[in-house]
């Protein structure tokens, strides 16, 4: 202790030792802060390829920023020491909690599982997979926050994890079957490990046990995880389903990543009553309240008393066998089955060489005949067939592609399901793993969601969000009508038809009534100056736009000639009023109508846009125009009045 690493990090105390590294509490002398220093074991530090990978992957993890992921500050080497500087979390591990408590109530188990999945989900969406998820790598701080640590084995998703020597890195009790069998790891291996961890939290023990790693490996490959309710009477069936889903031996039957699994966990939790959440497992041990703390989800809002506080009860150290099985180590992958070979025919003795050669030829011919017949039988019975790939719970498009890539045809039907997400595969015919002719057709049953859907309360929801929520539930946005509302903002939903809370089948159309805003009477602004009109309308709560072209009108040039909607009409607050500017009156040349018949004169003037007033003499008026108020050849505003006077008899 007290050693200064890389001229910066002073080692204060050892925290833990694992199969790959030792973790120390240290002081960053440059920034004067306490942190955790993970130093790789010298035996691994001599492996150049391993060190290069460790450094490369540490840089990838350092890019993760999530409240439930232990932060990475620095990485470096100092002589033979390869180290990682990380966030120091004062508290304990989930393994410590399980040793002390034996098993946890479902509420506490889910309180811990949700932030674990949130942390892994952030890694998965960043293209990374942890590969060594276990209780030792779950830290629970004194403040109750849960954090996932030790991303030392993290790799890019869909990469091979088997070393060239035929071994795989990981912890035997939490390895997914495909890690052991094929050396491959994607996000679903972390989901599998979380299923094992959930089982362990609920029952206090691992689902696969044995005295050696080989025995446990065999169980992972050949035995399903048992329902935890077999050991915990009264445990809700939803928790059995979560364990079975996450720890399915076939990776295709698990959620595609931790984000999808977290969604399933939260959905299941919402179905549980307080009594189901607070079931006490028989394996749970009593712990003095004085030494308990609290664990919380991402936001620290929900807390469960499961955490030993520092300075409280002393935790027992694991036995040698247990420590070995819980340690990250390099495990040998089981070898592939050896191909059966024909034994070589012994060489013929020199005596009777010709006869011996003929016998040998006969034997070879018989063997070849048997091989040919065997090949034919194989082709007839097996060679024409293929195995239906696992596509359950896949999105429809991905499932269709998987089947077509296998050379199979696809037929799609739809059905209702309360457990399988809408648009995902809920059933196949033939079923997964069954044989089908290589050119056969697989019928996919795609979920339409629940058989009955509750119409959501969308009042006050913006239109785009309301449509999205309806589609997510399998409903169809229907006819839109608009109405005034003093309570609901313009563009948001006032009500739905059917009403909120109604029960309907998926694909039902839901009509939406959308707010036009509060009802407002449009003020009149014809004849106003442009600026005055805009101020008047905006003060009333309207938007204003102007027509592209001004028009001739009786209004003065530059003032408002007309408006739409007009004065006194009602519109919603925020609606737009269109204004048209005046070019002033249009000037028209007045014709000479004196001497014309009065009716002809009126028609000629009105056709030009004038109004006509006729004055008659008091005595004996005639039908001929005598004078006109505006002389011929002069201009007058279109729409103005021209007065014509008729001749008298005297």
N, C-alpha and C positions, 0 to 999 in steps of 0.2 A: 504494500500500500504506500501511497505518497509518490509513486513514480509519475514523472511528467512525460506524457505521450505526445510525440510530434511537436514538442516545444509549447504546447497549448493546454492539453487536457490533463489535470492532476487527478489520479485515481484515488478515491476516498474509501470505497468498500465494495466487496463483491456482493452482487444481488442474486445472481443465479448462474448455473452452468448447464449447458445442454449438449446435444450431440455434435453441434457444429461450432459453437462459440460459447464464451463466457461473458456475462453482462456485469458491468461495474457501475456503481454510482460515481460520478466524476464532476469536477468543477472546470468549467471553461474559464481559464484565467484571463482570456482576452475580453469576454463579454460579462464575466463575473456572474455566471448562472450555473445552476446544477442541471446536469443532463445524464442520460444513460449512455454508456460507452460499451458497444458490443464488439468484442475482439475475437476474431476467428482463431480456432485452434491451430497451433503451429503445424500439425500434420496435414491439415487442409490448405494452409497458407503456402505450402511448397508445390501445390498443384496449380501451375500457371493458368491453365484453362479455367479451373474452378474460380480462381481469383478474378480473372478477367470478366467472367460471367457475373460474379458477385458485385463487382464494381458497376458493370453495365446495368444490372437490374436495380441496384440501389439508386442509381440516377433516375430510373423510371419511376420508382416509388416516391422519390423526393418531389416529383411533380404532383402527387396526389395532395389535395387540400380538402380535408373533411374532418368534422369535429369528432368522429369516432375512429379515426385512423391515427396511430402514433406518428407524430411528425418526424421527418428525417432532416437533420441540420447539415451534416457534413460527412464526408467519407475520405479516407486516406490510408497511407501506409507509413510505418516508421520502422525501418529495418525489416525484421521478420514479422512484424505485427501488421495485420490488416484489420482496420476497424471501421465502425459506423457510429457516428454521433447522433443520438436520437433524443426526442422529448422524454423527460423523466416523469413518470406517473407514480405519485406516492399513493400506495394502497396495497392491493393484493391481486392475485390471479383468480380466475374462475376455478382452477384446480384447487386452490386453497379453500375456496368457499365450499366446494363439493366434499373435500376431506372433512371439513368442519361440520357441515350441515347434513351430509349423507345424500339427501335429495331435496328438491325445491318444490314449493307449490307452483301450479301452472302459471299463476299471475307473475311470480318472480322469474320463472323460466322464460316467459315471453318478454318480460321487461328487459331481459339480458339478450335474448335472441334477436329482437328487432334492431337494436343498434349494431349488432354484429353483422346482420344482413345489410344494413344501410352502408356500413363501411366497405364490405365486400362488393356491394353494388356499385359504389363509386369506382372501385378498382376495375370491375368488369366492364363498366361503360367506358373506362379509359383504355381498355384493351389488355388488362392485366389479370392474372389469376394467381391466388395466394399459394395453393398447393400444400399447405401444412397447417390447415385450420384445426385447432384443438383447444381445450380449456387452458393449457399453459400459455397460449398466445392471446388470451382475452384478459385485459387488465381492467380492474375496477378501482377507480380512484377514490380517495377519501371524500371527494365531493359527490360521489355517486355516478360519475360519468363512466360509461363503458367504452373502451378503446381496443381496437385490434392491433396487435403488434407482430413483429417478426415476419416481415415480408422477405426474409432472406432467400426463400426458394421461389420468389415470384418469377413468373415467366410470361411472355406474350401468349395470349389465348391461341389455342389450336396448335401448340408446338409439342414436339416429342420430348418426353421427360426421362427416357431411359438412357443411362450412360452407355458408352461404347462397350463397357465390360459386362453388359447385361444386368445392371442393377438400377434401382430407382431410389431417389431420395424422398424421405417422408417419414411419417409416424404410423406404424403398422395398424394401430387401432382405428385410424381415420382415413386410410387410403381407399379410394374408390376402386371397384373391380377393374375398370379399364386402365387405371394407373399400373396395376400389377400385371394384368394380362397382356396389354399392348404397349404400355409405357407412354400413353397419351394422356393429356390433361387439357381440358377447356374449363370454362366457368362452372360447369356442372359438377366437377370434382369438389369444388368448394361447397356447393349445395349439398352434396352427399355428406361431407364432413359435418355440416351444420345439422343434418338429420341425425347423425350419430351423437353430436353434442346435445341436441334437444332430448334424445332418448336418455342420455346419461343424466341430464339435469332432472328429468321427471322421475327416474327410477333409482338414481344413485349408483348405477353400474353400467358398464359398456354392453352393447348388444352381442358382441362377439368376444368370447373369452377363451383362454388356453394357456398352457404353460410355455409355449414357444411361439415365435413369430410365424413359423410355418403353419401351425394349427389355426392361427387367427386369419392368415392369408387365405387358407382353404375355405373358411367360413364366409369371408367376404365374397369369394367367387361363387360359392355354391348354396348359400343359405340366405333367405330374406331376413331382414330385421324384424323381430317379433313385435307385435303391438305392445306398447308400454302398459296398456290397461291390464295385461295379464299379470303384471306385478303391482299395479296400483288400482285397487278396486274403486269404482266410481269415477274413473278418469273419463273425460268427455270423448266421444268417438271422433270429434274433429281433431283432437290432438293425435290420436292413432293415425288418422288420415294424413296429417302433416308429416309425421315421422315416415310413414310408408311412401309418401310422395317424394320427400327429399332424399331418402336413403334407398330408393329403388335401384336394384342391381343394373337394370338397363338404363343407360344415361338418357335415352330418348324419352323415357317416361318421367324424367325429372323436369322441373321448370328450367328454362334455358339459362338463367343466371340468377344472381341473388336479388336483383330488383324484382323479377317475377315472383320469386319465392317470398319476398317481403310482402308483396301484394296479397299472396295467398294466406300468409300468416295473419295479416291484419283483417282479412275477410273472415277467417275462422274465429279470430278473437272476438269480433263483433257479434258472433252468434252465441258466445258463451255467457252464462249467467254468473253472478257474483259467487254463487255456491260452487259452480264448476271451476271457477278460477281459484278458489281458495281451498280446494281439496288438499288434504295433508297426506302425502305418501307415507306408507308404513316405514319406509327406509329413512325418513327424515329424523334427525336427532334434535333434541332440545339444546339450545345454546343460550347462555345467560344474556338477557337484554343489554346489559352493560357493555358487551363486546360486539354489539351489532351496529352496522352502519346502514347505508342505503345505496341501492343501484338505480340508475335512471336511464331513460331512453335518450334519444339524440338531444332533445331540448331540456332534459333534466326535470321534466314536469312530473313524470310518474316515478315513484320510488318504492322499493320493496326492501324490507329489512333482511338482507342476506349477507352483508359484508362485514367480516371481522375488521375492527379498527386496529391500526398499528398500536402496539403496546398492550393489546388485549391478550386473549388466550393464545397459548403457544400451539402452533399447528404441528401435528406429527409428520415426521419425514417419511417419504414413501420407502417401501422395501426395495431391495435390489432388483427383483424381477419386475415389479411395477414400474420403477424408474426407467428400466431398460425399454419396456414396451411403450412408455409415454415419451420417449426421447426421439428426436429427429435423427435418423440414421440412414445409411446406405443399405438397402435391402436387395437381396438377390431375387431377380424375376424368375419364376418357375420356368424350366426349360420346355421348349415345344416338344410334342410327342415325336419320337423317333420313327422314321419311315421304315416299314418292314421290308427287308430285302431277301431275295432268294439266296439260299446258300450255294456257293459255287460247286459244280459237279467235280468230284475228285478225278485227277488225271488217270487215264487207263493204264493198266500194267502192260509192259512190253509184250507179254505172251498173248496171242490172239488179237493183235492190234486192229485188224480189219473188222473183226466181229464187234470189238469194243467200240470202234468208231461208229458202226452202224447203230448199235444200241444207243449211243450218245445222241446220234442224229434223231432217232425215234423219240427219245426223251425230250429233246429240245422242241421237236415238232409238236409233241403233246402239250408241252408247257405253253407254246405260242398259241395253240388252239384254245386252251383253257383261258388264256389272257384275252383272246379275241372274243370268246363267248362271254367272259366276265364283263368286258367292256360293253358289249351289246346289251347285256342284262342291266348294267349300270345306267346306260343311256335310256333304256325303256323305263326303268323304275325311278331314276333320280336325275339323270342328265338333262331331261326335258323340263325340269322343275327348278324354281328358285324360291327362296324364303322371303316372305313378306317383310319388308323393313319396318322398324318401329317408327311410327309417325303420330302416335297419340299425343294430344295436347299441342301439336305443332300448328302454326298458322296455316290456313288452307293452301296458300300459294307455295309455301315451303314444302308442305307434305306432297302436293302434286309433283313438284320438281324431283323430290326424293324418289318417288315411285317411278316416274318416267325415266330417271337416270338409271334405275334398275331394270329398264326394259319393259315395264308393266304399263298397262292401260289404266285409266282413271275414270271413275264415274262418281259424281257428287250428288248426295242427297242431304237434306237438312232435318234437324230435329232439335227439340228443346232440351236444355240441361241447366240445372241450377248450380252445377259444380264446374263445368268447363266454360271458359271464357268464350264469348260470342266470336265466331269466325275461326275458332280452333277445332281441331279434329277430336271428336268424342268417341268414335268407334270406327273400326275397319272390318270389312268382310272380303276375304278371309282375315282372321285376326293376326296380330303380330306374331311372327315366328312360324306360322303355318306355311306349308308348301303350296305353290301355285305354279301352273305351267308358265314357262318363261315369257309367253306372249299374252298371258291372261290379264284380266281386268280386276282391279281392287276397287270396291265401293267404299268411299269415304262418307261418313256421316258427320257433317259440320254443324257445330252448335249454333243455334239461334238465340242463345241465352235462356233465361228462365221462361217457363211457360206463361206466366202471368207477370206483367210489369206494372209497377206503381207509377202513375203520372207524377213527376216531380213538381214541387212548388217553384215556379220560375218567376214569380212576381218580382219586379225590380231588376231582373237579369238582363244585361244587354243582349240584343237580338242574336248576334253571332255566337255568344256563349250559350244561349238557350238552345239554339239549333244543335250545337255540338253535344250538349248534355242529352238531348233527345236521341240523337244518333247513337251515342255510347250505350244507351239503354235498349237499343234495337227499335226505337220508335221513329216515325217519319214526320219531319216538320211539315205542317199542312198550310192551309190558306192563311194569309196574313191580312188582317184588317187594322185600320188605324183609328184612334179615338183620342179625344182630349182627356188630360188627366192633370189635376193639380198636385197629386202625390208622387207620381212616377215620372222620372226624368225622360225627356224625349229620346226615342230610340230603344227604350227598354220595354220589357213585357209587362202588360197590365194583368192579363189573365190568360188561361188556356181553356180549350174545349176539346176533350173532356177536362173537367176541373182537376186541380191538384189533389192527390190522394186517391183518385179513381183507379180501379184495376182494369187493365186492358192487355190484350195479347200483343206480342211483338209485331212490328210492321204496321201498327195502328197509326193513322194520320192524326196529328194534334194541331188544331187551329190555334193561331196566336193572335192576340190583340195587342198592338204595339202603341205606345204612347206618342201622341203628337205634341206633348207638352201641355202647359196650361192654356186655356182658351183666352184669346185676347182680341178685342175689337180693333180693326185697322183704322187708324186716323187718316183723314183726307189731307193730301199735300199738293194737289194740283194747283198751279200758280205760285208755289213756293220757289224761292231760290234754291239751287242745288244743295248747298251746305245746310240750309235750314231744314230741308226735307229729310236729309240723312239723319240729322240730330233728332228730329221728331220721331222718326220710325225706330231708331235704335233705342231711344229712351223708352219706347213702348215694348221693347223686347224682340224686335224683328231684325233680320239681316236684310241688306239692301244690295241690289244689283241694278245696273243701268242697261237699257237696250242699246244695241250697237249703233243705231242710226237715230238722230233726232228727226222730228216730223214738223210739218207746218201745222200751226194751230193758232187759235185766237189769243193764246197766252204769249206774253212777251218773250222774245228770244232769250234762251239760256235758262228759263224757268221750267218747271215741271208741266209737261203737256198732258200726260195721263199716267195712271198708276194701275197695277194689277197685282193682287186683288184690289177692288175699289174700296172707297170710304164706307165704313159701317159694316163690312163683312167681318166674320170671325175666323181666326186662324190660330194655330198653335204657336206658343212662345218659341222663338228661334226660327220660325218659317221665314222664307225670303219674299220680299216685296220687290217687284220689277217696276222701275221708273223709266219714263221716256221723256227726254228733253225736247223743248220747243225750238223750232227754227224761226219762230215768229209767224205772222200771217202770210199766206201766199198772195202776191199782188197779181190781179187779172185786169187786162185791158177791157174797158167798158165799150160795147158796141153802140151804134146809133139806132135807136128804136123809135124815134119820132116819126109820125106818119104811119106807123104800123098799126095793125089791129091789136087791141089790148091783149087778147089771148096769145097771139103770136109773139108779142113783145115779152110777156111773162115767161113763155117757154124758152125763148132765146136767152134770157137773163138767168133763169134758174138752171139751165143746162150748163152754164158757166160757173155755177156755184154761188150765185148771189141770191139773197132773199129779196122779194119784190113787194113793195107797198103801192097800192093804186089809190089815187085821189081823183074824185069826180067833182065836176062843177055842181053848184047848188041847183041850177035850173037846166033842164034839157041836156044831160050829158050824152056824148056820142061814144062810139067804140074805137075811136082813133086816138093815138098817143099824141099829145100836144107838146109836152116838155118832159125832161128827165133830170133827176137831181144831180147826177154826175155826168158831165159832158162826154160825148163820144170821143174815144182816143185817149182819155185819161185812165189811170189805173186805180183800182180800189181793192181792199183786202177781200180775199175769197171768203164768202160767208157773210160779208157785210150787206146792208140793205140799200137797194136802189129804189127811189120813189119816182113813179111815173104819174103824170097828170093828164087827164083826158080832155079833149076839146068839148066846148059847149055849143049849143045851137045858136046863141046870140054872139 
